[in-house]
């Protein structure tokens, strides 16, 4: 799925549970090599946003909307803790894993499914 954060969140919202959502997320991220056009666009957008206030503001809007949608999805599926904090961590994880894939194309994202599921199931106080 070569899509922006809105379409990404929309597809995530179709997943019936947190476990399924994390599985889908990891599978989806595995399709990005770090050198593909979508991955490179993410890296370039983040870099350019440090110099272009208008881009930074628009990117912030997109990311904030994504986090809100993911937080809602988590709440609807019984996330026990602060769903907005969890959504922020999940969004940052998506971005970070795309960056890591650029540096380590052999990174097996499938090994991260368990830790991500555990992170989203824990109750944080």
C-alpha positions in Angstrom: 0.0 0.0 0.0 1.8 3.1 -1.2 -0.4 5.6 0.7 -0.2 8.6 3.0 -1.0 8.5 6.7 -4.7 8.9 6.2 -5.1 5.8 4.0 -2.7 3.9 6.2 -4.8 4.7 9.3 -8.0 3.8 7.3 -6.6 0.4 6.5 -5.4 -0.1 10.1 -9.0 0.7 11.2 -10.2 -2.3 9.2 -8.2 -4.6 11.4 -10.6 -6.2 14.0 -8.1 -6.3 16.9 -4.8 -5.0 18.2 -3.0 -8.2 17.4 -4.3 -8.3 13.8 -3.5 -4.6 13.4 0.1 -5.0 14.5 0.4 -8.0 12.2 -1.0 -6.0 9.3 1.3 -3.1 10.2 4.5 -5.2 10.3 3.5 -6.9 7.0 2.8 -3.6 5.4 6.1 -2.1 6.6 8.0 -5.1 5.3 7.1 -4.1 1.8 9.2 -0.9 2.1 12.8 -1.5 1.4 14.2 1.9 2.6 15.3 2.6 -0.9 11.8 2.6 -2.6 10.2 5.9 -3.6 7.8 6.0 -0.7 10.5 5.4 1.9 12.7 8.0 0.3 9.9 10.5 0.2 9.3 10.1 3.9 13.0 10.7 4.7 13.1 13.7 2.4 9.9 15.2 3.8 11.1 15.0 7.4 14.4 16.5 6.4 12.9 19.3 4.3 10.4 20.1 7.1 13.3 21.2 9.3 13.9 24.0 6.8 10.4 24.8 5.5 7.9 25.9 8.2 4.9 25.5 5.9 5.9 21.8 5.2 6.5 21.3 8.9 3.1 22.6 9.7 1.4 20.5 7.1 3.3 17.4 8.1 2.4 18.0 11.7 -1.3 18.2 10.7 -1.0 14.8 8.9 0.8 13.1 11.7 -1.5 14.5 14.4 -4.6 13.3 12.4 -3.0 9.9 12.0 -2.3 9.6 15.7 -5.9 10.6 16.6 -7.3 8.0 14.2 -4.9 5.3 15.6 -5.8 6.3 19.2 -9.5 6.0 18.4 -8.9 2.5 16.9 -6.9 1.5 19.9 -9.7 2.6 22.3 -12.3 0.8 20.3 -10.3 -2.4 20.6 -9.9 -2.1 24.3 -6.4 -0.7 24.7 -6.0 -0.5 28.5 -3.8 2.6 28.7 -3.3 6.1 27.3 -4.4 5.5 23.7 -3.0 8.8 22.4 0.4 8.0 23.9 0.4 4.5 22.4 -0.7 6.0 19.0 2.2 8.4 19.2 4.7 5.6 19.9 3.2 3.5 17.1 3.4 6.4 14.6 7.0 7.1 15.6 7.8 3.4 15.3 6.4 3.3 11.7 8.6 6.3 10.8 11.6 4.9 12.6 11.3 1.5 11.0 11.2 3.0 7.6 14.4 4.9 8.4 16.0 1.7 9.8 15.1 -0.2 6.7 17.1 2.4 4.6 20.2 1.6 6.7 19.6 -2.1 7.1 17.6 -3.6 4.3 18.0 -7.1 5.8 16.2 -6.0 9.0 13.5 -8.7 9.6 10.5 -6.6 10.7 8.6 -9.9 11.4 10.7 -10.3 14.6 9.1 -7.1 15.9 5.5 -8.2 15.9 5.7 -9.7 19.4 7.3 -6.7 21.1 4.9 -4.3 19.4 1.9 -6.3 20.4 3.2 -6.5 24.0 3.8 -2.7 24.0 0.2 -2.0 23.0 -1.3 -4.4 25.5 0.5 -3.1 28.5 -1.3 -0.8 30.8 0.9 2.3 31.6 0.1 4.5 34.6 
